[in-house]
């Protein structure tokens, strides 16, 4: 264990979630968190002792909310609720990093003292996390009104219930008590974990896109007057200003800044408008990450315990429209960024724009260059996949669940699933753009010292992986280029993606 995180003194941050998901983080409950848990629990105990009708505490849930639970059967009822709701259907299991983060988010929220679970259960959850005992949870079973099924799957081993395909039964508590089942399952923690990790990866992807775009300007010998700070300030968009700063930093000390280096008075829009397009992604990232960070401290499980006033409050905080809107918005902005990247891939190998031989071959002819390796076709296919995944998920729910009680849902899990689906083809497009840009720089015979200072290490790493001059002699694999770029921007592997 390296880094440690203390729960109960405030919400987790996005960075905390990413660190926990990667593993090697020890967790502890603060004294403040322990006291908050115990204070909220005393309210639940009073409701049970006084037989006060309270949703999910002394009554059933959903369409069964009007039925009272016998006080002598409350523990049995809670155990059965978790087991019953943990139904498995075919689908993809959540990656271990997502599960690890989800369990930490849930415990962090419990430690804020608004759920009413026993301290004994919180300690069992903490022990399981620090032992890195990660139960199975299946994705694709939530409409965005709590991850009821998956969170029940994560909770079932606590009471000795073994999931299909799970060889170990990790019972850590004798049984659940009043309010605990609904607190465990009425949670968006899995959605939040996956969403935060998608944000983490999209942040790296955007930074990589800045570098690839700057490399493309080097390869085209583009006109950097359109990227001046004065242009960005005149627009006044914060995202564009930040993107412009990143692009200019990558190109610091580049020969492109010198008079006479630009080949055109005006470059194609896919080059000229990189600050504007990438700036929209920066703005969308701020919007989405702000929403998700707020949710890391949000009361979700219903009812909420108000320990200060001794009350329980029924609510709808499990509804996820805001998260879906944030992720849909960011995904569409990223798709636009990838679409523009795809245009630059074609322009930079197009003689009329590049001034170089067709497909960046050594010389005009039938053999050689990036199109000989079908980079263009691969990129176009991946751009199409990214654009398909960009369609909004927010309005896709139409259903009547629990006898019509649950008639709307935010669809955030579906929005996040589409974002995960977008990642692999998006990284491939960025890798192809960077490879084509490096290829063009090499064709121009430019020394690495002529390039922007921030691009020189990446240029060298990618150039070493390209078969320039030996096209067709061996089957080429773009995978190492993708891996190199991901690593350059802080991702050794995806915590959410399939096959990464």
N, C-alpha and C positions, 0 to 999 in steps of 0.2 A: 504494500500500500504506500502510495506517495502522497498525493494531495488529500486533504481532509475537508469535509463540508459539514458544517453544523446546521442542523435543521431546527426550525422553530423560532428563529430570530428575524424572520422575514422571508419573502418568497425566493425561490431559486432564480438565478439569472439564466439567460440563454446560454452563456458560456459555461455555467455550472452544469447544465443539462448535457451539453456536448462532452464535457470532461467525464461526467459520470457514465455516459453511454459507452465511451471508449474503454472503460474499465480502469482498475487500479486506484480508485478513489475510495477512501474510508468515510463512512457517514456516522454521525452521532446526533442524539437528541439533546438539545440545550435544556438547561433547567427551566428556562422560560417556556419552552415547548412542552415539557412534561407537566408543568403547572397548568398550562392552557388546556391540555388534553383532559386532565383530571377535573378541572372546573366545569368544562362542558359535559363531562360524563355525569357529574352530580345532577345536572338538569334532566338527563335521560332517566336516571334512576328514580328521580322524583315523579316523572310522568308515569313510569311503570307502577310505582308504589301507589300512586293516587288514581290509577286506572283512567287517566285522562286520554280521550281519543286523540291520537297523534299519528299522522300518516307515516307508515313504515316502521313505527315504533311499537304502537299497540294495535295497529290495524294492518290489513294487507296493503298491496301496492297496485298501481295501474288500475285496471278495471275491477280489481278485487279490493279496492280501497275502502269500501263501505262495510267490510267484514272485520269484526274485532278478533284479535288473536288472544286465546286463553293465556293468562299470565303464567300458568304452569307449563305452557308449551312454547314459550317464546324462544328458548334456545334451540329446540327442535325445528321450529319454524325458520329461524335464521339459517341453520345448517342446510335445511332442505331448499331454501330460496337460492343459496349460492350453488348448490349442486344442480338444481333444476334449471337455472339460468345459464349454466356452463355448457350448453349443447354445442357439439362440434358439427360443422358442415364442411364439405370439401373447400379448400382454399389454401392460401399461402400463409405459413406461419410468420409471425412477427420476428424480425431479426433479433438476435440477443441484445444488441445495443439498444434497440427500441424498448425491449422488455425491461432492461436494467433502468433505463431512464424513466419509463412509465411508473415503475414501482417507487422510484425515488420521488417523483413528482407527487404521487398519491400520498406518501408518508409526509412529505413536506407540507402539503395542504392539511393533513390531519393535525400536524404540530402547530397549526395556527389556531386550533381550539374552536372550530366551528362545526365539527362533525359529531362528537359525542361518543366516540369509541372508547373502550377501556385502554388504559396505559399498557396493560398486559398484551393486548393485540398490537399496539404500536411497537412494543419491544420485540415481539415475534417478527413483525415485518422488517424491523431494523436488522435483527439477527440474520434473517434470510438474505437480505441485500448484502450485508458484509461478508456472508459466506458465499456470495455469488451463486446462489441456488436460483436458477432462472426457470420458472415454469413455462409451459407452452401456452401461447395465445394465438388465435387465428384472426387474421385481418379480413376485412370485407364484410363484417356482420353488424355494422353500426350505421344508422342513418344520420348521426350527428345530434342525438338527444341522449347522451351518455353512451359509453362503450360497454353497454350492459353485459353482453355475451362474453366478450373478451376479458373484461375485468373479473367476471365470475370465474372464467377459466384460470386466470392468474391467482385467484383467491382459493379455489377449491382444494389445492394441496395442503393449505394451512389446517384444514379439518380432516385430512386423510383421504381425500378423494383423488384418484389417479386419472389423469387425462389419457386419452388414446395415444399410444405411441410413447408415453412417458414411462420409462422403466423404473423410476424411483418415486416413492410416495413420501413427501417431505412434511409430514404432519408436525406442526410446531405449537399447536394450541388445542386444548381439550374440546373446545366447541365455541361457537359464537354466542353472543348475547344480544339483548335488545339494541336496535338501531345499527348493529355492525354489518349485517348483510347489505342493507341498502346503502350504507356509506362505502362499502367496498365496491359494489357494482355500479352505483349511480355516480359514475366518474368519467371524465373525459381525458383521463391521464394517458391512455394509450394514444389517442388522437394527438394530444399535445406533444407527447414524446416524439412521435413520428414527424409531426409538423415542425417542431423546433429543429430536428436533425435535417430535415429537408431545407429549412432556411439556412442552416450552417453550410450545407453543400452548395446551395444556390449563391451564397455569398462568395465562396471560393470560385464557383463557375463565372460569376460576374467579374471578379478580379482577373481571372484567366482570359476572359473575353476582352478586357481592356488591353492586356498585353498582346493578344493576337491581332487586335485592330491596329495597335501601334506598329507591330511587325509588318502588317499589310501596307501601311503607309510607307514604311521603309522599302518594301519590295516594289511598290508602284512608283516610288519617288514622288509622293504626294505633296500637295501644297499645304503647309502647316499654318498659313495665315488664317485659314478658316477655323483653326483650333486655338486661336489666341484667347487669353484670359478676358480681354475686353469684349469679345463676342459673347462669352458666357455670362459676364456680368451685365451686359446689355439685355440679355434675355431674362435674367433674374430668377431662373429656376434653380432651387438649391441642389437638386439631383444632378442637373447638367453641370453646375459649377463644380461639384465634387468629382464627377466623371472626367471633366476637363482637367482638373488637377492631377488625377491619376494618369491620364494619357500623357500630359506634358512631363510628369515626373519620369515616366518610362522612356521618354524621348530626350531627356536632359543630355546635353552635349552631343546630340546627333548632328551630323553634317546637313541634315534636312533643313535646319534652321538658317542655313547660310543662303544668301541671295543667289539665285540662279540654279539652285538644286531642284526646284519643283519642275516637273515636266509639263504640267497643264496650268492654265490660269484658274480653272475650276475643275475639281475632280468629280467623278460620279457621286451621286447622293449617298450611296452606301459607304463611301469613304468620308465625304465631307460632313455627313451628319452623325458620325459615331458619337460625339459628345451629347447630341440631343437624344439619340435612341438609347444609349447606355445611361444617360441621365434619367430617362423615364424608368428604367429598371432600378436605379438607385432610389428614386422616389417611391416606387412600389415596394421595394424592400423595406424602406423605413416604415411605410404604412403597415405592411404585414407583420414585421417583427415587433412593432409596438403593440399590436393586438395580441400576439401570442405571448409576449412578455407579461402583459397585464393578466392574461389568463393563468399564468403560473402562480398568481396569488389570489385567484378568484374562488369564492365559495361556490361549489358546484353541487355537491350531493344534497338531495332534498329529503327532509326539511333541514334548514340551517339552524344550528343551535346558537342562540344569542345568550351567552353566559352572563353578560353584564346585567341583563334584564330578566334572566330566568325564563326565557321564552323559546319556543320553536316556531320557525317561520317557513311555511311552504312557499315555493318559488319556482322559477323557470330558468335558473342560471345555467342549466346544462345545455341549453339551446345554443347552437354553434354557427348561426348565420354570420356573425362578425368574422370568425376565423375562416369560414368558407370564402367570404368576400375578399378578405386579405390575400388568401392563397390564390384564388382565381385571378385577382388583379396582377399579382406578381408573376404568375405563370404566363399570362398573356403578354406582359412586358418582356419576359425572357424569350418568348417565342418570336417576338418582333426582333429582338437582338440577334437571335439565331438565324432568322430569315435574312437579315442584312449581312451576317457573316457568310451565308451561302452565296449571296450576290458577289461579295468580294472574292470568294474562291474562284468564281467563273471569270470575273474581270481580270484578275491578276495573271491568268493563263491565256488571255485573249489578246492576240498580237496588237489589235487596234488600240487597246488601252495600255498594255504593258510595254509595247515596243520591243518585246522579246520574241523568239521563235514560238510557234504554236505549242501550247501546253508546257512551256518552259523546257522544251527539249534542248539539247546541246546545239542543234542546228535544225533548220526546217527539213522535215522528212517524215517518213512513215513510222519511225521507231523512236521511242524515248519520251521523256517528260512525265508529268503527273497524270495526264489523261490516259497515257499508256498503262498506267496502274489503276485506272478507273476511279481516281479520287473524286472526280466530278459527279459520277453516278452515285457513289456511296454518300457523298455529301447531300445530294438532292434527295435521296431516299430518307436520310436522317432528318433533314429539314421538314420533310412531309410528316414524319412521325412526331416531331416536336409540335408542329402546327395542329395536328390531330389531337394531341394531348392537351392543347391550350384551351379547348372549348370549356366554357364555365360549367361548373357542377352545381352551383347554388340553387338553381331552379328545377333540378331534376327529380326532386322528391314529390310524390303525390300518393298519399296512402292514408289509411285509417287503421291505426294500430291500437290494440287494447280496447276494442269495442268503441272506437272513435275518440277515446280520450287523447291519444297522441296523433293529432291530425296535421301537424306541421313539423318539419325538421330541417336543420341547417345544412346538412350534407357536407360538413367539413371533412369527414373521413374520405369521401369520394374525391373531393378536391385535392386532398393530399396524395391519394393514390395516383391520380393523374399526374401530379407533380413528380412523384417517384418514377413513373413511366417515362417522363420527359428527360430524366437526367442522363441516361446512357447515350441516346442519340445526340443530345446537346453537347456533351463532352466530345463526342466524335467529330461533330462539326467544328468545334473550336480547335481541336487537334489538327484537322485537315487544313483549316485556314492558316494556322501557325506553320504547318509543314510547307504549304504552298508559298507563304511569305518568305520563309527561310530559303526555299528553293530559288525564288526570284532574286533574293539578295545574292545568293551564291552565283547565279547566272550573270549578274552584273559585275562580278569580280570585286565586290566591296569588301574591304577589310572590316573585321568586327569592331575595330576602334572607330569606324565611321558611323556606327549605330548608336542609338540612345543608350546611355549607360545602364539604365534599368533593364534593357533587353539583352545585353551581351551574354550573361550566363545562360539564359534560356535558349538563345540562338545557338550557342555552342553545343548544348545538350541535345537539341533537336537535330542539328546538322549531322551529328555523329550517328544518328539513327536512320538517316535517309539514304536510299540507294541511288544517289545522283551519279549518273554515268553507267550504272549497271542495271537499269530497268529491264525486267523480263528474265533476268538470269536466274532468279530465285523467286518463289512466292513471297510476296511482301506482307508483313503484319503491322498494322497501324497501332496495335495494342500498346507496345512500348512507348510510342509517342504520347498516347493518351495518359498512360501511367506517369510518364515524366512530367507532363504539364500539371496533372492533379497533384503530384508530390511537390512541385514548385510552389503551389498555392495552398499547401498545408493539409492535403488529403492523401494519406497513404492508401486508404480504402474507404468505400462508401459504407456508412452505418445503416443505410436504408435501402439501397438499390439492389436489384437482382443481378447476380453475376459479376458484381464488382468486388 
